[in-house]
Amino acid sequence: MFLDAASPRYIGGILVMLSARLFKFWNDLPEALRTGRPQNEIKHGRKGMFEELYSDLPGLEQFMGAMTGLSRINFETFAEKFDFSNFRTLCDVGGATGLLSIEVAKRHPHLTCTTFDLPVVEPIAKKHIAAAGLENRVHTVAGDFFKDRLPKADLITMGMILHDWNLEKKIHLIRSAYDALPAGGALVAIEALIDDARRENVQGLLMSLNMLIEFGDAFDYSGADFRQWCGEAGFTRFDIIHLAGPSSAAVAYK
């Protein structure tokens, strides 16, 4: 079900990327810890991770497959556990293949979903949405979430997005989401959320080390961190919903 590439619930893409990219970069973890600098392609005179990916379609497809592998079970669980009854529109920011929007739309016919990502990603999302037969309820919008306003929606989701960035950019994304939401709307961040004591969620802590290796100044975070940042942006109520394994949905209501 999960390791056959022809299966609709295939999650093995992350294993492919671990082998092709990350294994060799993790060999330089000691240097990352000593210097605080990324250990990926940029160290070897190439562009940064995202610049490399978005200029290489096969590499981008591989990365999108890896993100599907990491996210599928969490997105399915989120679609089943979260109460969508008060929302009519959803925008998934950094939506990649459109997986989150597709899984939510399958289970909640009253919702119209938008998957928002860079122009180079849009054809990949359209292909997956068409394969799911959801073109009428899942739409794509192309843009840059650091340069463009986010599409307005009752519910804005970010699946493994905030952890890719430093604190300044995390706060920018949270404030952009706040501006795009109506009163009563909500922002949902799905991550391997680190426990507030920073002692139990080993996967979250390891993922934070992976962000160090990939970006230098990016990091994973705790529920307390999320509440603080969102509270400063104006959100007033918060919730944490455990999803699958080490991952959770951090929710902030406007």
Helices and strands as residue ranges (DSSP letters): H 13-17, I 18-22, H 23-26, H 29-35, G 41-44, H 49-54, H 57-81, E 89-93, H 99-107, E 112-117, H 122-131, E 138-142, E 155-159, G 162-164, H 167-180, E 186-191, H 202-215, H 223-233, E 237-242, E 248-253
